[in-house]
Amino acid sequence: MNQLLSTLVVCTMKDTYNMKLLTKIAAILMMVSALTGCNKEPVNNGPEPDQPGVEVEYTDDIEFAIEILSVEATAAEVKVEHTGTKDDTWYGFFTTSTNVRVAIDDMVAELTENDDEKVTGLTTGTSKTISLTDLEPETKYYYIVFAITPEGDLYGTEAYETFRTTTEFKVNPAWTVEYTGRQYIGEEEYENTVTVTSTDSNPYFMTIVTKDRFESTEIKTLLTEELDSFKEFIDQYNEYYGVETLFKSWCYDESATDAFGLEPGHTYVAMAIGASEDGNLTGHYAYSGEFQPYEEEMTQAYASWIGDWTFTGANGVAFDINIRKGKSNETFIMTGWEGEEASHCEVIMNWYGDSWMIWSQYIMSGTDQTYGNYDIYFCPVNTENGKGYIGDYPMCIGAVTDDGSRMVGIYEEEGFTFTHMQFIAEWPDGLHPITRTRQFPTFPITVTPATKTKSADCKASPVRRIRNWSK
């Protein structure tokens, strides 16, 4: 009995296992049957175009669009998009050839020169950004793209875009720039000169910039600004002298020395800037080390005028004046004329070895919310007709007389009678004074040491227009 029960249990366990196995097999067979009976096309997961056994469908009417993203002197970046699929294969290249068709034919011939090999270097994808390198500066290029299969068959419509590389700004090792101080140029001696020693024939012009500007300005911007300023100077020179000098006549193509007017108290850098005959930057430049301009030691006669003085006119009106050093033995800076109202106005006095002279001169510009823009001048005035003269006029001469006294005399200009000097602003509707002062020292003026310094505690006040010129 026990043996029979054991046999039945074993048989039952086997039958259960077999049933489970048969059930799994049936499920697998049903799944296989369903898959083999489906008519759905296989999914193309984008294999490589030359993968054996895979046939790629190319877009016969594919079209391309090219966008130039950026251009530099020796590099550019372009973006290529097309209307095909990610499996389409295409080729892009740059050239200086102006015949696009010939350029494409030549490139296809190069790509397919080995008949038994497939084309390599092809690109896939519907959008690509491509970096172009090793370009030549200032050169026009064509970027061309066309569709081609690995077997060398062209299809679709090619496209191209043009771009021009920019100027490459780099130091020219053939130029050495030096500040050479006081030097003779021909028979004339100049206080501040710059010398460029050149070992090539590239044309250039010279300039001087402050150290701060040289260090803080991007080189392309700096060279462009200096070129524009140089051209403006040439235009002004031509207009003033009634001549028509050309840009190239102001440039050098060998070693040369030039002179510059510099202000003390600044640190400078001298530069040679390459420019073509027609006035375009070549990209070449060179620069000196930083320097401060040479300045003469003050002479006793020049230094004796530095200080605080009282200028008393023939009419008894007096101004307390401060004279301070400008450029040693060349200029002074005068303040105090017309008192605190004009304390922001600095007048240049030119020194001529044993005396000084004041010329009519531009002082500053500004804008008034009510009356508009204005330009302030220090100019001679004739009290008889109340007229101020804006122009290039020598107004007065200051000197030490034989008896040791100091005087300021009128500079007599034929056809004009000047009685005094005054700050006058030119507005859109005419000339107007800028201070309420109505009494001015008239010529001749006696100069004596001041009892106290008026200019030291002056506070500059805003420029204001005095509406009644004659009162």
SETOR-266330 format. One record per residue (C-alpha): x, y, z; residue number from 1. Coordinates in steps of 0.25 Angstrom, whole numbers, always signed. Example, Ala and Ser with C-alpha at 12.3 -4.5 7.8 and 13.67 -1.06 7.14 Angstrom:
x y z nr
+49 -18 +31 1
+55 -4 +29 2
***
This chain:
x y z nr
+0 +0 +0 1
+11 +10 +4 2
+19 +6 -9 3
+6 +9 -17 4
+4 +23 -11 5
+19 +26 -13 6
+18 +23 -28 7
+5 +31 -29 8
+12 +43 -22 9
+24 +42 -32 10
+15 +41 -44 11
+7 +53 -39 12
+19 +62 -37 13
+24 +58 -51 14
+11 +61 -58 15
+11 +75 -51 16
+25 +78 -55 17
+22 +74 -70 18
+9 +82 -70 19
+17 +95 -66 20
+27 +92 -76 21
+17 +90 -87 22
+10 +103 -83 23
+23 +111 -84 24
+26 +105 -98 25
+12 +108 -103 26
+14 +122 -98 27
+27 +124 -105 28
+21 +117 -118 29
+10 +127 -118 30
+19 +139 -116 31
+28 +134 -128 32
+16 +132 -137 33
+11 +146 -134 34
+24 +152 -137 35
+26 +145 -150 36
+12 +148 -154 37
+14 +163 -153 38
+15 +172 -165 39
+22 +184 -158 40
+34 +190 -165 41
+47 +189 -157 42
+52 +201 -150 43
+65 +208 -156 44
+73 +212 -144 45
+83 +220 -152 46
+94 +210 -155 47
+107 +216 -162 48
+105 +218 -176 49
+115 +208 -181 50
+111 +197 -171 51
+110 +184 -179 52
+96 +179 -182 53
+88 +192 -179 54
+82 +200 -190 55
+80 +215 -187 56
+69 +223 -194 57
+75 +236 -198 58
+67 +249 -199 59
+68 +252 -214 60
+63 +266 -213 61
+71 +270 -201 62
+74 +284 -199 63
+84 +291 -190 64
+84 +304 -182 65
+98 +311 -178 66
+99 +321 -167 67
+112 +328 -164 68
+113 +329 -149 69
+126 +336 -147 70
+138 +341 -154 71
+152 +344 -149 72
+166 +346 -156 73
+169 +331 -157 74
+157 +324 -153 75
+142 +324 -155 76
+130 +316 -150 77
+118 +312 -159 78
+105 +304 -157 79
+99 +295 -167 80
+85 +290 -167 81
+77 +282 -178 82
+64 +276 -181 83
+67 +262 -181 84
+69 +251 -171 85
+80 +248 -161 86
+84 +237 -170 87
+87 +246 -182 88
+102 +248 -184 89
+109 +261 -189 90
+122 +268 -190 91
+126 +282 -187 92
+139 +290 -190 93
+144 +304 -192 94
+151 +310 -203 95
+156 +323 -209 96
+151 +319 -223 97
+141 +327 -229 98
+135 +317 -238 99
+126 +308 -229 100
+123 +298 -239 101
+137 +295 -243 102
+141 +295 -228 103
+131 +284 -226 104
+135 +276 -238 105
+149 +276 -233 106
+146 +272 -219 107
+137 +260 -224 108
+149 +256 -232 109
+158 +256 -220 110
+148 +249 -212 111
+146 +238 -222 112
+160 +236 -227 113
+160 +222 -222 114
+149 +215 -230 115
+150 +202 -221 116
+148 +210 -208 117
+137 +217 -202 118
+137 +232 -200 119
+142 +235 -186 120
+140 +248 -177 121
+125 +249 -180 122
+116 +256 -170 123
+102 +252 -165 124
+92 +259 -157 125
+82 +269 -161 126
+89 +281 -153 127
+104 +282 -151 128
+113 +294 -146 129
+126 +293 -152 130
+139 +301 -148 131
+149 +305 -160 132
+163 +307 -156 133
+176 +311 -163 134
+170 +322 -171 135
+177 +334 -177 136
+174 +348 -171 137
+167 +358 -180 138
+163 +347 -190 139
+149 +344 -197 140
+145 +330 -195 141
+134 +321 -200 142
+128 +310 -191 143
+121 +299 -200 144
+113 +287 -196 145
+107 +276 -205 146
+101 +263 -203 147
+109 +250 -207 148
+107 +236 -204 149
+119 +227 -199 150
+119 +221 -214 151
+122 +235 -219 152
+108 +238 -225 153
+103 +253 -224 154
+89 +256 -221 155
+81 +268 -216 156
+84 +282 -217 157
+97 +288 -213 158
+99 +301 -205 159
+109 +312 -202 160
+112 +324 -194 161
+123 +334 -195 162
+131 +341 -183 163
+143 +350 -182 164
+153 +347 -171 165
+157 +359 -163 166
+171 +366 -161 167
+180 +359 -152 168
+187 +369 -142 169
+201 +365 -138 170
+214 +371 -134 171
+223 +373 -145 172
+237 +369 -140 173
+244 +377 -151 174
+240 +390 -144 175
+247 +395 -131 176
+240 +407 -125 177
+247 +416 -115 178
+245 +429 -108 179
+257 +438 -112 180
+255 +451 -104 181
+261 +463 -110 182
+266 +461 -124 183
+269 +469 -137 184
+260 +466 -148 185
+267 +473 -160 186
+271 +486 -155 187
+260 +487 -144 188
+262 +482 -130 189
+250 +476 -123 190
+248 +473 -108 191
+240 +460 -109 192
+243 +450 -121 193
+240 +436 -124 194
+249 +427 -133 195
+245 +415 -141 196
+256 +406 -146 197
+251 +397 -157 198
+257 +386 -164 199
+246 +384 -174 200
+238 +392 -184 201
+224 +391 -178 202
+218 +405 -177 203
+214 +411 -163 204
+211 +424 -156 205
+215 +428 -142 206
+206 +431 -130 207
+207 +433 -115 208
+196 +428 -105 209
+196 +428 -90 210
+200 +416 -82 211
+186 +415 -76 212
+179 +415 -90 213
+189 +405 -96 214
+187 +395 -84 215
+172 +396 -84 216
+168 +397 -98 217
+167 +384 -107 218
+178 +385 -118 219
+168 +385 -130 220
+160 +397 -124 221
+173 +405 -120 222
+179 +404 -134 223
+165 +407 -141 224
+163 +419 -132 225
+178 +424 -134 226
+176 +423 -149 227
+163 +431 -149 228
+170 +441 -141 229
+182 +442 -150 230
+173 +443 -162 231
+165 +455 -155 232
+178 +462 -152 233
+182 +461 -167 234
+168 +466 -171 235
+170 +478 -162 236
+184 +481 -166 237
+179 +481 -181 238
+168 +490 -178 239
+176 +500 -170 240
+187 +501 -180 241
+179 +500 -192 242
+186 +488 -197 243
+183 +473 -201 244
+193 +464 -195 245
+190 +449 -196 246
+190 +439 -185 247
+202 +432 -191 248
+211 +444 -190 249
+210 +444 -175 250
+214 +430 -174 251
+228 +424 -173 252
+234 +411 -180 253
+248 +411 -173 254
+254 +416 -160 255
+250 +430 -156 256
+248 +440 -145 257
+236 +449 -142 258
+233 +459 -131 259
+221 +460 -122 260
+216 +470 -112 261
+214 +463 -99 262
+208 +468 -86 263
+216 +466 -73 264
+211 +457 -62 265
+207 +445 -71 266
+213 +432 -74 267
+213 +429 -89 268
+215 +418 -99 269
+220 +421 -113 270
+214 +412 -125 271
+217 +409 -139 272
+204 +405 -146 273
+204 +399 -160 274
+195 +405 -170 275
+193 +403 -185 276
+195 +415 -195 277
+179 +416 -196 278
+178 +418 -181 279
+174 +404 -176 280
+181 +396 -164 281
+190 +385 -168 282
+189 +379 -155 283
+204 +381 -152 284
+208 +389 -140 285
+220 +391 -130 286
+221 +399 -117 287
+232 +404 -108 288
+234 +403 -93 289
+226 +413 -84 290
+233 +426 -82 291
+230 +440 -77 292
+233 +452 -85 293
+246 +459 -84 294
+244 +473 -77 295
+254 +484 -76 296
+258 +489 -62 297
+251 +502 -60 298
+259 +515 -63 299
+259 +526 -52 300
+251 +535 -61 301
+240 +525 -63 302
+240 +520 -49 303
+239 +535 -43 304
+224 +536 -49 305
+219 +524 -41 306
+211 +528 -29 307
+199 +537 -25 308
+198 +551 -30 309
+189 +563 -31 310
+186 +568 -44 311
+181 +583 -43 312
+176 +589 -56 313
+178 +604 -60 314
+164 +606 -56 315
+167 +601 -41 316
+159 +588 -42 317
+168 +576 -37 318
+167 +561 -38 319
+175 +552 -29 320
+182 +542 -38 321
+189 +529 -37 322
+199 +525 -47 323
+204 +510 -46 324
+214 +502 -54 325
+209 +496 -67 326
+220 +491 -76 327
+233 +495 -71 328
+238 +507 -79 329
+227 +507 -88 330
+213 +509 -82 331
+207 +514 -69 332
+193 +511 -64 333
+185 +523 -59 334
+173 +523 -50 335
+165 +534 -42 336
+161 +543 -53 337
+146 +547 -50 338
+147 +541 -36 339
+140 +529 -31 340
+129 +528 -41 341
+140 +525 -52 342
+149 +517 -43 343
+147 +504 -52 344
+153 +512 -64 345
+168 +510 -66 346
+175 +519 -75 347
+188 +515 -83 348
+199 +526 -83 349
+210 +523 -93 350
+225 +526 -88 351
+235 +532 -98 352
+248 +532 -91 353
+247 +545 -83 354
+232 +549 -84 355
+218 +542 -85 356
+206 +544 -94 357
+192 +540 -93 358
+185 +537 -106 359
+170 +536 -108 360
+166 +522 -105 361
+155 +511 -104 362
+153 +507 -89 363
+142 +497 -89 364
+129 +492 -93 365
+116 +488 -87 366
+101 +487 -87 367
+90 +495 -80 368
+76 +490 -79 369
+70 +503 -83 370
+79 +509 -93 371
+86 +497 -99 372
+100 +494 -103 373
+111 +505 -100 374
+126 +507 -102 375
+134 +516 -93 376
+145 +524 -98 377
+155 +534 -91 378
+155 +546 -101 379
+158 +560 -103 380
+147 +570 -101 381
+145 +585 -105 382
+137 +593 -95 383
+134 +604 -105 384
+125 +595 -113 385
+123 +583 -103 386
+128 +573 -113 387
+136 +561 -110 388
+145 +555 -121 389
+145 +539 -122 390
+157 +536 -130 391
+172 +534 -131 392
+177 +547 -124 393
+189 +550 -116 394
+183 +559 -104 395
+194 +563 -95 396
+208 +562 -91 397
+214 +560 -77 398
+228 +564 -74 399
+238 +569 -63 400
+241 +583 -66 401
+255 +590 -65 402
+252 +595 -51 403
+248 +581 -46 404
+233 +583 -46 405
+223 +574 -53 406
+214 +579 -63 407
+203 +573 -73 408
+202 +581 -86 409
+192 +581 -97 410
+196 +574 -110 411
+192 +584 -120 412
+186 +577 -132 413
+184 +585 -144 414
+169 +589 -146 415
+165 +584 -132 416
+165 +592 -119 417
+164 +582 -107 418
+162 +588 -93 419
+161 +576 -85 420
+159 +560 -84 421
+147 +552 -81 422
+141 +539 -81 423
+130 +538 -91 424
+121 +526 -95 425
+116 +524 -109 426
+101 +519 -109 427
+92 +515 -120 428
+87 +529 -120 429
+100 +537 -118 430
+110 +541 -108 431
+108 +543 -93 432
+116 +545 -81 433
+117 +533 -71 434
+119 +542 -58 435
+112 +554 -52 436
+125 +561 -52 437
+124 +575 -59 438
+137 +582 -54 439
+150 +576 -61 440
+164 +581 -59 441
+167 +589 -72 442
+181 +590 -79 443
+191 +593 -75 444
+191 +584 -62 445
+201 +585 -51 446
+205 +571 -44 447
+208 +571 -29 448
+210 +559 -19 449
+196 +555 -14 450
+194 +557 +1 451
+186 +544 +2 452
+182 +533 -8 453
+169 +535 -13 454
+170 +523 -23 455
+173 +513 -12 456
+159 +513 -6 457
+151 +515 -18 458
+140 +506 -21 459
+136 +503 -35 460
+121 +507 -38 461
+113 +502 -49 462
+114 +510 -62 463
+102 +519 -63 464
+97 +528 -74 465
+96 +543 -71 466
+84 +548 -79 467
+87 +562 -80 468
+101 +564 -87 469
+101 +579 -87 470
+97 +581 -72 471
***
